Amino acid sequence: MTNFSKLLAAVTAAGTIGLTGAGAIAQNAGSPKAACAVADAPAQLLSHPDAEFPSLTSSDMNGIVVLEIHLWTDGSLRSAVIRQSSGFPSLDQEAMRVARNSRFQPETVQCQSIEGGYLYTVTFDR
């Protein structure tokens, strides 16, 4: 069972984009690297494109899309799948575009970057 407990968020014109951490898996269980600036740090959402309402959406089309994303140790996106749909395919597709074009900092444990799974939410609210 995955435990989602950490939260990072940023606000865009279309709503809120957030990243919630899951139990990450250490990749190198050997001895930690030499001293680093911060030994343990949560994953971070570094940047993301603004989420935009698709041009053909009606004004009452709002919703929250929850994606499950997995990051490699370098912070690049390994995979993204929709865990909770907004109920509108065009908003779901836009949330996937935003996630795929976002930049992440991976979680670090004992100065080592680790892979992790996260919930990435995009809220569309006019």
Residue pairs with C-beta under 8 A, 6 or more apart in sequence:
2 22
2 23
2 117
3 22
3 23
4 20
4 21
4 22
4 118
4 119
5 20
5 21
6 20
6 21
6 42
6 43
7 18
7 19
7 20
7 21
8 18
8 19
8 20
8 21
8 42
8 43
8 44
8 45
9 16
9 17
9 18
9 19
9 45
10 16
10 17
10 18
10 45
10 48
11 17
12 48
12 50
12 51
13 50
13 51
13 52
14 50
14 51
14 52
14 53
14 122
14 123
14 124
14 125
15 51
15 122
15 123
15 124
15 125
16 121
16 122
16 123
17 45
17 48
17 51
17 98
17 102
17 120
17 121
17 122
17 123
18 45
18 119
18 120
18 121
19 43
19 44
19 45
19 69
19 104
19 118
19 119
19 120
19 121
20 118
20 119
20 120
20 121
21 42
21 43
21 107
21 116
21 118
22 116
22 117
22 118
22 119
23 116
23 117
24 43
24 107
24 109
24 114
24 115
24 116
24 117
25 114
25 115
25 116
26 109
26 112
26 114
27 73
27 112
27 113
27 114
27 115
28 112
32 39
32 110
32 111
32 112
33 110
33 111
33 112
34 111
35 111
36 108
36 111
38 108
39 108
39 109
39 110
39 111
40 108
40 109
40 110
41 105
41 107
41 108
42 107
43 71
43 75
43 104
43 105
43 106
43 107
43 116
43 118
44 104
44 105
45 102
45 103
45 104
46 75
46 102
46 103
46 104
46 105
47 102
47 103
48 98
48 101
48 102
48 103
49 97
49 98
49 101
49 102
50 98
51 94
51 95
51 98
51 122
51 124
52 94
53 61
53 91
53 94
53 124
53 126
54 90
54 91
54 93
54 94
56 90
57 88
57 90
57 91
59 126
61 88
61 90
61 91
61 124
62 86
62 124
62 125
62 126
63 85
63 86
63 87
63 88
63 91
63 123
63 124
64 84
64 86
64 121
64 122
64 123
64 124
65 82
65 84
65 85
65 86
65 91
65 92
65 95
65 121
65 122
65 123
65 124
66 82
66 83
66 84
66 119
66 120
66 121
67 80
67 81
67 82
67 83
67 95
67 96
67 99
67 119
67 120
67 121
67 122
68 80
68 81
68 82
68 83
68 117
68 118
68 119
68 120
69 77
69 78
69 79
69 80
69 99
69 117
69 118
69 119
69 120
70 77
70 78
70 79
70 80
70 115
70 116
70 117
70 118
71 77
71 78
71 104
71 106
71 115
71 116
71 117
71 118
72 78
72 106
72 115
73 106
73 113
73 114
73 115
74 106
74 113
75 103
75 104
75 105
75 106
75 113
76 104
77 99
77 100
77 102
77 104
78 115
80 96
80 99
80 100
80 120
82 92
82 95
82 96
83 119
85 92
86 92
86 95
86 124
91 124
94 122
94 124
95 122
98 122
99 120
99 122
102 120
106 113
106 114
106 115
106 116
107 113
107 114
107 116
108 114
